[in-house]
């Protein structure tokens, strides 16, 4: 897998993770999923992917992104 393909995959996974987190925060996850949803784990997974993406496409913005944590 080349860098472009890896980045595309990471962005898609990050977007999917963000969508689940947003649905959870809005109370809109289906009942079965909401019961088993581990917010800390999901957020950490999203954040790790987002760090990779920001570091890859905008190294000059990585420190700023980290400062929001």
LUMLUMDREN-2810 file (N, C-alpha, C; in Angstrom, 1 decimal):
<atoms>
<atom><aa>X</aa><ch>A</ch><at>N</at><xx>0.9</xx><yy>-1.2</yy><zz>0.0</zz></atom>
<atom><aa>X</aa><ch>A</ch><at>CA</at><xx>0.0</xx><yy>0.0</yy><zz>0.0</zz></atom>
<atom><aa>X</aa><ch>A</ch><at>C</at><xx>0.9</xx><yy>1.2</yy><zz>0.0</zz></atom>
<atom><aa>X</aa><ch>A</ch><at>N</at><xx>0.7</xx><yy>2.1</yy><zz>-1.0</zz></atom>
<atom><aa>X</aa><ch>A</ch><at>CA</at><xx>1.5</xx><yy>3.3</yy><zz>-1.0</zz></atom>
<atom><aa>X</aa><ch>A</ch><at>C</at><xx>1.0</xx><yy>4.4</yy><zz>-0.1</zz></atom>
<atom><aa>X</aa><ch>A</ch><at>N</at><xx>1.7</xx><yy>5.5</yy><zz>0.1</zz></atom>
<atom><aa>X</aa><ch>A</ch><at>CA</at><xx>1.4</xx><yy>6.5</yy><zz>1.0</zz></atom>
<atom><aa>X</aa><ch>A</ch><at>C</at><xx>0.0</xx><yy>7.1</yy><zz>0.8</zz></atom>
<atom><aa>X</aa><ch>A</ch><at>N</at><xx>-0.3</xx><yy>7.3</yy><zz>-0.5</zz></atom>
<atom><aa>X</aa><ch>A</ch><at>CA</at><xx>-1.6</xx><yy>7.9</yy><zz>-0.9</zz></atom>
<atom><aa>X</aa><ch>A</ch><at>C</at><xx>-2.8</xx><yy>7.0</yy><zz>-0.5</zz></atom>
<atom><aa>X</aa><ch>A</ch><at>N</at><xx>-2.6</xx><yy>5.7</yy><zz>-0.7</zz></atom>
<atom><aa>X</aa><ch>A</ch><at>CA</at><xx>-3.6</xx><yy>4.7</yy><zz>-0.4</zz></atom>
<atom><aa>X</aa><ch>A</ch><at>C</at><xx>-3.8</xx><yy>4.6</yy><zz>1.1</zz></atom>
<atom><aa>X</aa><ch>A</ch><at>N</at><xx>-2.7</xx><yy>4.7</yy><zz>1.9</zz></atom>
<atom><aa>X</aa><ch>A</ch><at>CA</at><xx>-2.7</xx><yy>4.6</yy><zz>3.3</zz></atom>
<atom><aa>X</aa><ch>A</ch><at>C</at><xx>-3.4</xx><yy>5.8</yy><zz>3.9</zz></atom>
<atom><aa>X</aa><ch>A</ch><at>N</at><xx>-3.1</xx><yy>7.0</yy><zz>3.3</zz></atom>
<atom><aa>X</aa><ch>A</ch><at>CA</at><xx>-3.7</xx><yy>8.2</yy><zz>3.8</zz></atom>
<atom><aa>X</aa><ch>A</ch><at>C</at><xx>-5.3</xx><yy>8.2</yy><zz>3.5</zz></atom>
<atom><aa>X</aa><ch>A</ch><at>N</at><xx>-5.6</xx><yy>7.8</yy><zz>2.3</zz></atom>
<atom><aa>X</aa><ch>A</ch><at>CA</at><xx>-7.1</xx><yy>7.7</yy><zz>2.0</zz></atom>
<atom><aa>X</aa><ch>A</ch><at>C</at><xx>-7.8</xx><yy>6.7</yy><zz>3.0</zz></atom>
<atom><aa>X</aa><ch>A</ch><at>N</at><xx>-7.2</xx><yy>5.6</yy><zz>3.3</zz></atom>
<atom><aa>X</aa><ch>A</ch><at>CA</at><xx>-7.8</xx><yy>4.6</yy><zz>4.2</zz></atom>
<atom><aa>X</aa><ch>A</ch><at>C</at><xx>-7.9</xx><yy>5.3</yy><zz>5.6</zz></atom>
<atom><aa>X</aa><ch>A</ch><at>N</at><xx>-6.9</xx><yy>6.0</yy><zz>6.1</zz></atom>
<atom><aa>X</aa><ch>A</ch><at>CA</at><xx>-6.9</xx><yy>6.6</yy><zz>7.4</zz></atom>
<atom><aa>X</aa><ch>A</ch><at>C</at><xx>-8.0</xx><yy>7.7</yy><zz>7.5</zz></atom>
<atom><aa>X</aa><ch>A</ch><at>N</at><xx>-8.1</xx><yy>8.5</yy><zz>6.4</zz></atom>
<atom><aa>X</aa><ch>A</ch><at>CA</at><xx>-9.1</xx><yy>9.5</yy><zz>6.4</zz></atom>
<atom><aa>X</aa><ch>A</ch><at>C</at><xx>-10.5</xx><yy>8.9</yy><zz>6.5</zz></atom>
<atom><aa>X</aa><ch>A</ch><at>N</at><xx>-10.7</xx><yy>7.8</yy><zz>5.7</zz></atom>
<atom><aa>X</aa><ch>A</ch><at>CA</at><xx>-12.0</xx><yy>7.2</yy><zz>5.7</zz></atom>
<atom><aa>X</aa><ch>A</ch><at>C</at><xx>-12.4</xx><yy>6.6</yy><zz>7.1</zz></atom>
<atom><aa>X</aa><ch>A</ch><at>N</at><xx>-11.4</xx><yy>5.9</yy><zz>7.7</zz></atom>
<atom><aa>X</aa><ch>A</ch><at>CA</at><xx>-11.6</xx><yy>5.4</yy><zz>9.1</zz></atom>
<atom><aa>X</aa><ch>A</ch><at>C</at><xx>-11.8</xx><yy>6.5</yy><zz>10.1</zz></atom>
<atom><aa>X</aa><ch>A</ch><at>N</at><xx>-11.1</xx><yy>7.6</yy><zz>9.9</zz></atom>
<atom><aa>X</aa><ch>A</ch><at>CA</at><xx>-11.2</xx><yy>8.7</yy><zz>10.9</zz></atom>
<atom><aa>X</aa><ch>A</ch><at>C</at><xx>-12.6</xx><yy>9.3</yy><zz>10.7</zz></atom>
<atom><aa>X</aa><ch>A</ch><at>N</at><xx>-13.1</xx><yy>9.5</yy><zz>9.5</zz></atom>
<atom><aa>X</aa><ch>A</ch><at>CA</at><xx>-14.4</xx><yy>10.0</yy><zz>9.3</zz></atom>
<atom><aa>X</aa><ch>A</ch><at>C</at><xx>-15.5</xx><yy>9.1</yy><zz>9.9</zz></atom>
<atom><aa>X</aa><ch>A</ch><at>N</at><xx>-15.3</xx><yy>7.8</yy><zz>9.7</zz></atom>
<atom><aa>X</aa><ch>A</ch><at>CA</at><xx>-16.3</xx><yy>6.8</yy><zz>10.2</zz></atom>
<atom><aa>X</aa><ch>A</ch><at>C</at><xx>-16.3</xx><yy>6.9</yy><zz>11.8</zz></atom>
<atom><aa>X</aa><ch>A</ch><at>N</at><xx>-15.1</xx><yy>7.0</yy><zz>12.4</zz></atom>
<atom><aa>X</aa><ch>A</ch><at>CA</at><xx>-15.0</xx><yy>7.1</yy><zz>13.8</zz></atom>
<atom><aa>X</aa><ch>A</ch><at>C</at><xx>-15.7</xx><yy>8.3</yy><zz>14.3</zz></atom>
<atom><aa>X</aa><ch>A</ch><at>N</at><xx>-15.4</xx><yy>9.4</yy><zz>13.6</zz></atom>
<atom><aa>X</aa><ch>A</ch><at>CA</at><xx>-16.0</xx><yy>10.7</yy><zz>14.0</zz></atom>
<atom><aa>X</aa><ch>A</ch><at>C</at><xx>-17.6</xx><yy>10.7</yy><zz>14.0</zz></atom>
<atom><aa>X</aa><ch>A</ch><at>N</at><xx>-18.1</xx><yy>10.0</yy><zz>12.9</zz></atom>
<atom><aa>X</aa><ch>A</ch><at>CA</at><xx>-19.5</xx><yy>9.9</yy><zz>12.8</zz></atom>
<atom><aa>X</aa><ch>A</ch><at>C</at><xx>-20.1</xx><yy>9.1</yy><zz>13.9</zz></atom>
<atom><aa>X</aa><ch>A</ch><at>N</at><xx>-19.5</xx><yy>8.0</yy><zz>14.3</zz></atom>
<atom><aa>X</aa><ch>A</ch><at>CA</at><xx>-20.0</xx><yy>7.3</yy><zz>15.5</zz></atom>
<atom><aa>X</aa><ch>A</ch><at>C</at><xx>-20.0</xx><yy>8.1</yy><zz>16.8</zz></atom>
<atom><aa>X</aa><ch>A</ch><at>N</at><xx>-18.9</xx><yy>8.8</yy><zz>17.0</zz></atom>
<atom><aa>X</aa><ch>A</ch><at>CA</at><xx>-18.7</xx><yy>9.6</yy><zz>18.2</zz></atom>
<atom><aa>X</aa><ch>A</ch><at>C</at><xx>-19.8</xx><yy>10.7</yy><zz>18.2</zz></atom>
<atom><aa>X</aa><ch>A</ch><at>N</at><xx>-20.0</xx><yy>11.3</yy><zz>17.1</zz></atom>
<atom><aa>X</aa><ch>A</ch><at>CA</at><xx>-21.1</xx><yy>12.4</yy><zz>17.0</zz></atom>
<atom><aa>X</aa><ch>A</ch><at>C</at><xx>-22.4</xx><yy>11.8</yy><zz>17.3</zz></atom>
<atom><aa>X</aa><ch>A</ch><at>N</at><xx>-22.8</xx><yy>10.7</yy><zz>16.7</zz></atom>
<atom><aa>X</aa><ch>A</ch><at>CA</at><xx>-24.1</xx><yy>10.1</yy><zz>17.0</zz></atom>
<atom><aa>X</aa><ch>A</ch><at>C</at><xx>-24.2</xx><yy>9.7</yy><zz>18.4</zz></atom>
<atom><aa>X</aa><ch>A</ch><at>N</at><xx>-23.1</xx><yy>9.2</yy><zz>19.0</zz></atom>
<atom><aa>X</aa><ch>A</ch><at>CA</at><xx>-23.2</xx><yy>8.9</yy><zz>20.5</zz></atom>
<atom><aa>X</aa><ch>A</ch><at>C</at><xx>-23.5</xx><yy>10.1</yy><zz>21.3</zz></atom>
<atom><aa>X</aa><ch>A</ch><at>N</at><xx>-22.7</xx><yy>11.2</yy><zz>21.0</zz></atom>
<atom><aa>X</aa><ch>A</ch><at>CA</at><xx>-22.9</xx><yy>12.5</yy><zz>21.8</zz></atom>
<atom><aa>X</aa><ch>A</ch><at>C</at><xx>-24.3</xx><yy>13.1</yy><zz>21.6</zz></atom>
<atom><aa>X</aa><ch>A</ch><at>N</at><xx>-24.9</xx><yy>12.9</yy><zz>20.4</zz></atom>
<atom><aa>X</aa><ch>A</ch><at>CA</at><xx>-26.2</xx><yy>13.4</yy><zz>20.2</zz></atom>
<atom><aa>X</aa><ch>A</ch><at>C</at><xx>-27.3</xx><yy>12.4</yy><zz>20.7</zz></atom>
<atom><aa>X</aa><ch>A</ch><at>N</at><xx>-26.9</xx><yy>11.3</yy><zz>21.2</zz></atom>
<atom><aa>X</aa><ch>A</ch><at>CA</at><xx>-27.9</xx><yy>10.3</yy><zz>21.7</zz></atom>
<atom><aa>X</aa><ch>A</ch><at>C</at><xx>-28.6</xx><yy>9.6</yy><zz>20.5</zz></atom>
<atom><aa>X</aa><ch>A</ch><at>N</at><xx>-28.0</xx><yy>9.5</yy><zz>19.4</zz></atom>
<atom><aa>X</aa><ch>A</ch><at>CA</at><xx>-28.7</xx><yy>9.0</yy><zz>18.2</zz></atom>
<atom><aa>X</aa><ch>A</ch><at>C</at><xx>-28.1</xx><yy>7.6</yy><zz>17.7</zz></atom>
<atom><aa>X</aa><ch>A</ch><at>N</at><xx>-27.2</xx><yy>7.0</yy><zz>18.5</zz></atom>
<atom><aa>X</aa><ch>A</ch><at>CA</at><xx>-26.7</xx><yy>5.7</yy><zz>18.2</zz></atom>
<atom><aa>X</aa><ch>A</ch><at>C</at><xx>-27.9</xx><yy>4.7</yy><zz>18.4</zz></atom>
<atom><aa>X</aa><ch>A</ch><at>N</at><xx>-28.0</xx><yy>3.7</yy><zz>17.5</zz></atom>
<atom><aa>X</aa><ch>A</ch><at>CA</at><xx>-29.0</xx><yy>2.6</yy><zz>17.8</zz></atom>
<atom><aa>X</aa><ch>A</ch><at>C</at><xx>-28.8</xx><yy>2.0</yy><zz>19.2</zz></atom>
<atom><aa>X</aa><ch>A</ch><at>N</at><xx>-29.9</xx><yy>1.7</yy><zz>19.8</zz></atom>
<atom><aa>X</aa><ch>A</ch><at>CA</at><xx>-29.9</xx><yy>1.2</yy><zz>21.2</zz></atom>
<atom><aa>X</aa><ch>A</ch><at>C</at><xx>-28.8</xx><yy>0.1</yy><zz>21.5</zz></atom>
<atom><aa>X</aa><ch>A</ch><at>N</at><xx>-28.7</xx><yy>-0.9</yy><zz>20.6</zz></atom>
<atom><aa>X</aa><ch>A</ch><at>CA</at><xx>-27.7</xx><yy>-1.9</yy><zz>20.8</zz></atom>
<atom><aa>X</aa><ch>A</ch><at>C</at><xx>-26.3</xx><yy>-1.4</yy><zz>20.7</zz></atom>
<atom><aa>X</aa><ch>A</ch><at>N</at><xx>-26.0</xx><yy>-0.5</yy><zz>19.9</zz></atom>
<atom><aa>X</aa><ch>A</ch><at>CA</at><xx>-24.7</xx><yy>0.1</yy><zz>19.8</zz></atom>
<atom><aa>X</aa><ch>A</ch><at>C</at><xx>-24.4</xx><yy>1.0</yy><zz>20.9</zz></atom>
<atom><aa>X</aa><ch>A</ch><at>N</at><xx>-25.3</xx><yy>1.8</yy><zz>21.4</zz></atom>
<atom><aa>X</aa><ch>A</ch><at>CA</at><xx>-25.1</xx><yy>2.8</yy><zz>22.4</zz></atom>
<atom><aa>X</aa><ch>A</ch><at>C</at><xx>-24.7</xx><yy>2.1</yy><zz>23.7</zz></atom>
<atom><aa>X</aa><ch>A</ch><at>N</at><xx>-25.3</xx><yy>0.9</yy><zz>24.0</zz></atom>
<atom><aa>X</aa><ch>A</ch><at>CA</at><xx>-25.0</xx><yy>0.2</yy><zz>25.2</zz></atom>
<atom><aa>X</aa><ch>A</ch><at>C</at><xx>-23.6</xx><yy>-0.3</yy><zz>25.3</zz></atom>
<atom><aa>X</aa><ch>A</ch><at>N</at><xx>-23.0</xx><yy>-0.7</yy><zz>24.1</zz></atom>
<atom><aa>X</aa><ch>A</ch><at>CA</at><xx>-21.7</xx><yy>-1.2</yy><zz>24.1</zz></atom>
<atom><aa>X</aa><ch>A</ch><at>C</at><xx>-20.6</xx><yy>-0.2</yy><zz>23.7</zz></atom>
<atom><aa>X</aa><ch>A</ch><at>N</at><xx>-21.0</xx><yy>1.1</yy><zz>23.4</zz></atom>
<atom><aa>X</aa><ch>A</ch><at>CA</at><xx>-20.1</xx><yy>2.1</yy><zz>22.9</zz></atom>
<atom><aa>X</aa><ch>A</ch><at>C</at><xx>-19.1</xx><yy>2.5</yy><zz>24.0</zz></atom>
<atom><aa>X</aa><ch>A</ch><at>N</at><xx>-17.9</xx><yy>2.4</yy><zz>23.8</zz></atom>
<atom><aa>X</aa><ch>A</ch><at>CA</at><xx>-16.8</xx><yy>2.8</yy><zz>24.7</zz></atom>
<atom><aa>X</aa><ch>A</ch><at>C</at><xx>-16.2</xx><yy>4.2</yy><zz>24.2</zz></atom>
<atom><aa>X</aa><ch>A</ch><at>N</at><xx>-16.8</xx><yy>5.2</yy><zz>24.8</zz></atom>
<atom><aa>X</aa><ch>A</ch><at>CA</at><xx>-16.4</xx><yy>6.6</yy><zz>24.3</zz></atom>
<atom><aa>X</aa><ch>A</ch><at>C</at><xx>-14.9</xx><yy>6.8</yy><zz>24.4</zz></atom>
<atom><aa>X</aa><ch>A</ch><at>N</at><xx>-14.3</xx><yy>6.5</yy><zz>25.5</zz></atom>
<atom><aa>X</aa><ch>A</ch><at>CA</at><xx>-12.8</xx><yy>6.7</yy><zz>25.6</zz></atom>
<atom><aa>X</aa><ch>A</ch><at>C</at><xx>-12.0</xx><yy>6.0</yy><zz>24.5</zz></atom>
<atom><aa>X</aa><ch>A</ch><at>N</at><xx>-12.4</xx><yy>4.7</yy><zz>24.3</zz></atom>
<atom><aa>X</aa><ch>A</ch><at>CA</at><xx>-11.7</xx><yy>3.9</yy><zz>23.3</zz></atom>
<atom><aa>X</aa><ch>A</ch><at>C</at><xx>-11.9</xx><yy>4.5</yy><zz>21.9</zz></atom>
<atom><aa>X</aa><ch>A</ch><at>N</at><xx>-13.2</xx><yy>4.8</yy><zz>21.6</zz></atom>
<atom><aa>X</aa><ch>A</ch><at>CA</at><xx>-13.5</xx><yy>5.4</yy><zz>20.3</zz></atom>
<atom><aa>X</aa><ch>A</ch><at>C</at><xx>-12.8</xx><yy>6.7</yy><zz>20.0</zz></atom>
<atom><aa>X</aa><ch>A</ch><at>N</at><xx>-12.8</xx><yy>7.6</yy><zz>21.1</zz></atom>
<atom><aa>X</aa><ch>A</ch><at>CA</at><xx>-12.2</xx><yy>8.9</yy><zz>20.9</zz></atom>
<atom><aa>X</aa><ch>A</ch><at>C</at><xx>-10.7</xx><yy>8.8</yy><zz>20.7</zz></atom>
<atom><aa>X</aa><ch>A</ch><at>N</at><xx>-10.1</xx><yy>7.9</yy><zz>21.5</zz></atom>
<atom><aa>X</aa><ch>A</ch><at>CA</at><xx>-8.6</xx><yy>7.7</yy><zz>21.4</zz></atom>
<atom><aa>X</aa><ch>A</ch><at>C</at><xx>-8.3</xx><yy>7.2</yy><zz>20.0</zz></atom>
<atom><aa>X</aa><ch>A</ch><at>N</at><xx>-9.1</xx><yy>6.2</yy><zz>19.5</zz></atom>
<atom><aa>X</aa><ch>A</ch><at>CA</at><xx>-8.9</xx><yy>5.7</yy><zz>18.2</zz></atom>
<atom><aa>X</aa><ch>A</ch><at>C</at><xx>-9.0</xx><yy>6.8</yy><zz>17.1</zz></atom>
<atom><aa>X</aa><ch>A</ch><at>N</at><xx>-10.0</xx><yy>7.6</yy><zz>17.2</zz></atom>
<atom><aa>X</aa><ch>A</ch><at>CA</at><xx>-10.2</xx><yy>8.7</yy><zz>16.3</zz></atom>
<atom><aa>X</aa><ch>A</ch><at>C</at><xx>-9.0</xx><yy>9.7</yy><zz>16.4</zz></atom>
<atom><aa>X</aa><ch>A</ch><at>N</at><xx>-8.6</xx><yy>10.1</yy><zz>17.6</zz></atom>
<atom><aa>X</aa><ch>A</ch><at>CA</at><xx>-7.6</xx><yy>11.0</yy><zz>17.8</zz></atom>
<atom><aa>X</aa><ch>A</ch><at>C</at><xx>-6.2</xx><yy>10.5</yy><zz>17.2</zz></atom>
<atom><aa>X</aa><ch>A</ch><at>N</at><xx>-5.9</xx><yy>9.3</yy><zz>17.4</zz></atom>
<atom><aa>X</aa><ch>A</ch><at>CA</at><xx>-4.7</xx><yy>8.7</yy><zz>16.8</zz></atom>
<atom><aa>X</aa><ch>A</ch><at>C</at><xx>-4.7</xx><yy>8.8</yy><zz>15.3</zz></atom>
<atom><aa>X</aa><ch>A</ch><at>N</at><xx>-5.8</xx><yy>8.5</yy><zz>14.7</zz></atom>
<atom><aa>X</aa><ch>A</ch><at>CA</at><xx>-5.9</xx><yy>8.6</yy><zz>13.3</zz></atom>
<atom><aa>X</aa><ch>A</ch><at>C</at><xx>-5.8</xx><yy>10.0</yy><zz>12.8</zz></atom>
<atom><aa>X</aa><ch>A</ch><at>N</at><xx>-6.5</xx><yy>10.9</yy><zz>13.5</zz></atom>
<atom><aa>X</aa><ch>A</ch><at>CA</at><xx>-6.4</xx><yy>12.3</yy><zz>13.2</zz></atom>
<atom><aa>X</aa><ch>A</ch><at>C</at><xx>-5.0</xx><yy>12.9</yy><zz>13.3</zz></atom>
<atom><aa>X</aa><ch>A</ch><at>N</at><xx>-4.3</xx><yy>12.5</yy><zz>14.3</zz></atom>
<atom><aa>X</aa><ch>A</ch><at>CA</at><xx>-2.9</xx><yy>12.9</yy><zz>14.4</zz></atom>
<atom><aa>X</aa><ch>A</ch><at>C</at><xx>-2.1</xx><yy>12.5</yy><zz>13.3</zz></atom>
<atom><aa>X</aa><ch>A</ch><at>N</at><xx>-2.2</xx><yy>11.2</yy><zz>12.8</zz></atom>
<atom><aa>X</aa><ch>A</ch><at>CA</at><xx>-1.5</xx><yy>10.7</yy><zz>11.7</zz></atom>
<atom><aa>X</aa><ch>A</ch><at>C</at><xx>-1.8</xx><yy>11.6</yy><zz>10.4</zz></atom>
<atom><aa>X</aa><ch>A</ch><at>N</at><xx>-3.1</xx><yy>11.8</yy><zz>10.2</zz></atom>
<atom><aa>X</aa><ch>A</ch><at>CA</at><xx>-3.5</xx><yy>12.6</yy><zz>9.0</zz></atom>
<atom><aa>X</aa><ch>A</ch><at>C</at><xx>-3.0</xx><yy>14.0</yy><zz>9.1</zz></atom>
<atom><aa>X</aa><ch>A</ch><at>N</at><xx>-3.1</xx><yy>14.7</yy><zz>10.2</zz></atom>
<atom><aa>X</aa><ch>A</ch><at>CA</at><xx>-2.6</xx><yy>16.1</yy><zz>10.3</zz></atom>
<atom><aa>X</aa><ch>A</ch><at>C</at><xx>-1.1</xx><yy>16.1</yy><zz>10.1</zz></atom>
<atom><aa>X</aa><ch>A</ch><at>N</at><xx>-0.4</xx><yy>15.1</yy><zz>10.8</zz></atom>
<atom><aa>X</aa><ch>A</ch><at>CA</at><xx>1.0</xx><yy>15.1</yy><zz>10.6</zz></atom>
<atom><aa>X</aa><ch>A</ch><at>C</at><xx>1.5</xx><yy>14.8</yy><zz>9.2</zz></atom>
<atom><aa>X</aa><ch>A</ch><at>N</at><xx>0.7</xx><yy>14.0</yy><zz>8.5</zz></atom>
<atom><aa>X</aa><ch>A</ch><at>CA</at><xx>1.1</xx><yy>13.7</yy><zz>7.1</zz></atom>
<atom><aa>X</aa><ch>A</ch><at>C</at><xx>0.8</xx><yy>14.8</yy><zz>6.2</zz></atom>
<atom><aa>X</aa><ch>A</ch><at>N</at><xx>-0.3</xx><yy>15.5</yy><zz>6.3</zz></atom>
<atom><aa>X</aa><ch>A</ch><at>CA</at><xx>-0.7</xx><yy>16.5</yy><zz>5.3</zz></atom>
<atom><aa>X</aa><ch>A</ch><at>C</at><xx>-0.3</xx><yy>17.9</yy><zz>5.7</zz></atom>
<atom><aa>X</aa><ch>A</ch><at>N</at><xx>-0.2</xx><yy>18.1</yy><zz>7.0</zz></atom>
<atom><aa>X</aa><ch>A</ch><at>CA</at><xx>0.1</xx><yy>19.5</yy><zz>7.5</zz></atom>
<atom><aa>X</aa><ch>A</ch><at>C</at><xx>1.0</xx><yy>19.5</yy><zz>8.7</zz></atom>
<atom><aa>X</aa><ch>A</ch><at>N</at><xx>2.3</xx><yy>19.1</yy><zz>8.5</zz></atom>
<atom><aa>X</aa><ch>A</ch><at>CA</at><xx>3.2</xx><yy>19.0</yy><zz>9.6</zz></atom>
<atom><aa>X</aa><ch>A</ch><at>C</at><xx>3.3</xx><yy>20.3</yy><zz>10.4</zz></atom>
<atom><aa>X</aa><ch>A</ch><at>N</at><xx>3.2</xx><yy>21.4</yy><zz>9.7</zz></atom>
<atom><aa>X</aa><ch>A</ch><at>CA</at><xx>3.3</xx><yy>22.7</yy><zz>10.3</zz></atom>
<atom><aa>X</aa><ch>A</ch><at>C</at><xx>2.1</xx><yy>22.9</yy><zz>11.2</zz></atom>
<atom><aa>X</aa><ch>A</ch><at>N</at><xx>1.0</xx><yy>22.2</yy><zz>11.1</zz></atom>
<atom><aa>X</aa><ch>A</ch><at>CA</at><xx>-0.2</xx><yy>22.4</yy><zz>11.9</zz></atom>
<atom><aa>X</aa><ch>A</ch><at>C</at><xx>-0.3</xx><yy>21.3</yy><zz>13.1</zz></atom>
<atom><aa>X</aa><ch>A</ch><at>N</at><xx>0.6</xx><yy>20.4</yy><zz>13.1</zz></atom>
<atom><aa>X</aa><ch>A</ch><at>CA</at><xx>0.5</xx><yy>19.3</yy><zz>14.1</zz></atom>
<atom><aa>X</aa><ch>A</ch><at>C</at><xx>0.5</xx><yy>19.8</yy><zz>15.5</zz></atom>
<atom><aa>X</aa><ch>A</ch><at>N</at><xx>1.5</xx><yy>20.6</yy><zz>15.8</zz></atom>
<atom><aa>X</aa><ch>A</ch><at>CA</at><xx>1.6</xx><yy>21.1</yy><zz>17.2</zz></atom>
<atom><aa>X</aa><ch>A</ch><at>C</at><xx>0.3</xx><yy>21.9</yy><zz>17.6</zz></atom>
<atom><aa>X</aa><ch>A</ch><at>N</at><xx>-0.3</xx><yy>22.7</yy><zz>16.7</zz></atom>
<atom><aa>X</aa><ch>A</ch><at>CA</at><xx>-1.5</xx><yy>23.4</yy><zz>17.0</zz></atom>
<atom><aa>X</aa><ch>A</ch><at>C</at><xx>-2.6</xx><yy>22.4</yy><zz>17.2</zz></atom>
<atom><aa>X</aa><ch>A</ch><at>N</at><xx>-2.7</xx><yy>21.3</yy><zz>16.4</zz></atom>
<atom><aa>X</aa><ch>A</ch><at>CA</at><xx>-3.8</xx><yy>20.3</yy><zz>16.6</zz></atom>
<atom><aa>X</aa><ch>A</ch><at>C</at><xx>-3.6</xx><yy>19.6</yy><zz>18.0</zz></atom>
<atom><aa>X</aa><ch>A</ch><at>N</at><xx>-2.4</xx><yy>19.3</yy><zz>18.3</zz></atom>
<atom><aa>X</aa><ch>A</ch><at>CA</at><xx>-2.2</xx><yy>18.7</yy><zz>19.6</zz></atom>
<atom><aa>X</aa><ch>A</ch><at>C</at><xx>-2.5</xx><yy>19.6</yy><zz>20.8</zz></atom>
<atom><aa>X</aa><ch>A</ch><at>N</at><xx>-2.4</xx><yy>20.9</yy><zz>20.6</zz></atom>
<atom><aa>X</aa><ch>A</ch><at>CA</at><xx>-2.7</xx><yy>21.8</yy><zz>21.7</zz></atom>
<atom><aa>X</aa><ch>A</ch><at>C</at><xx>-4.2</xx><yy>21.9</yy><zz>22.1</zz></atom>
<atom><aa>X</aa><ch>A</ch><at>N</at><xx>-5.1</xx><yy>21.4</yy><zz>21.2</zz></atom>
<atom><aa>X</aa><ch>A</ch><at>CA</at><xx>-6.5</xx><yy>21.4</yy><zz>21.5</zz></atom>
<atom><aa>X</aa><ch>A</ch><at>C</at><xx>-6.9</xx><yy>20.2</yy><zz>22.4</zz></atom>
<atom><aa>X</aa><ch>A</ch><at>N</at><xx>-6.0</xx><yy>19.3</yy><zz>22.6</zz></atom>
<atom><aa>X</aa><ch>A</ch><at>CA</at><xx>-6.4</xx><yy>18.1</yy><zz>23.4</zz></atom>
<atom><aa>X</aa><ch>A</ch><at>C</at><xx>-6.6</xx><yy>18.4</yy><zz>24.9</zz></atom>
</atoms>
